[in-house]
Amino acid sequence: MSPFYSKAYIYKDGNLVFKDNFLLDAVFINSKTQNLSDNVYIFPGFVDVHVHFREPGFSFKETIRTGSLAAANGGFTAVCTMPNLNPVPDSMEHLKVQLDIIRRDASIQVLPMGSITVGQAGKQLSDMESMAPFVAGFSDDGRGVQNDEIMRAAMVKAKQLGKVISAHCEDISLVGSGYIHDGRYAKAHGHIGIPSESEWRQIDRDIELCAQTGCSYHVCHVSAKESVELIRQAKKSGVDITCETAPHYLTLTEDDLQEDGRFKMNPPLRSKDDRDALIEGMLDGTVDMIATDHAPHTAQEKSRGLAGSLMGVAGLETAFAVLYTELVKTGKISLEKLIFAMSIAPAKRFNIDNSDCYTVFDLDKSFEIDPQQFKSMGRATPFAGKRVYGKRLTTVYKGEQI
């Protein structure tokens, strides 16, 4: 075994700097046994600000232990968990249940999101002040805050506490009983559609509230072209807004749908125009970061087709390889931009210390995505069987290989 020298992207003075023949003392790889190519890279550990680890309350779907191992397997060294839990982290008492499990079982940095409202019911603010020192931000993910005044009050409080509001934007009055995009596929196959307006209408409302309150505001899982344009114009006007999108929205559309629960997520896969608008948003800086919205369910819960399956797919272990294969190798975006969106931008926005954390990938090594090899308990992915490039060799968290 010998010290590992490789190409690397190093974050320095606010920029990603390329280094050739870089030495990472903490990593030792036997190149003969690994059969490495000449295209091995060291990256800053990836940061995902939108995952569901399901514990406490739903450990039959995922646990802090399995979720954090899945994250490390995908090259992630820090994640923010959403509050769709039982108990909902809406008070310090409830949050402590989750924090105790994290301290015991997490193999990487796991940062909770506190809920915006009590029980995520949208009627009364949670105890944001007591939770603020222990959470990355506040979200009612899975449910958009429907009441304008509640959202305004949440923004005012978050501003006082110096925390980000991370918003799941969904106007439920426009969703109805829909479950896939209200587009060509839904019409051709007799499915009930979800209009894009259900997403962008609430973003439009929140941008106005954010401008009034001065809150740091982040939009979860952007999927629609109208949303991208609203965020672009809000940034130009000086609103403190960022947003994320997910690998499936950047690489798939409604034309890729199959009658299978592994293609069902919220928001849904939309049109080619929406996908292209997201890629353009990546290029011009409107779309700041990529998050997986890793949302594992049991095999039974995902076996009921598009109409009956629960929404959500596993994403941590496929994110980099899918994006590298579909966006970087095809010349749509640069490798540097991808790494910035997966590591630097999310860490900076949510004030996450990701120092001394690395991940190493062989970009020439290809493999077929096999969900049965996941560390996650969730197996549902729209990328099952896809051949991709970018094999993870190791992940180093605070000097320790995971």
Secondary structure by P-SEA (a helix, b strand, c coil): ccccbbbbbbbcccccccccccccccccccccccccccbbbbccbbbbcbbbcccccccccccaaaaaaaaaaacccbbbbccccccccccaaaaaaaaaaaacccccbbbbbbbcccccccccccccccccccccbbbccccccccaaaaaaaaaaaaaaccccccccccccccccccccccaaaaacbbbbbbccccaaaaaaaaaaaaacccbbbbcccccaaaaaaaaaaaaaccccccccccccccccccccccccccccccccccaaaaaaaaaaaaacccccccccbbbbccccccccccccbbbbbccccaaaaaaacccccccccaaaaaaaaccaaaaaacccccccccccccccccccccccccccccccccccccccccccccccccccc
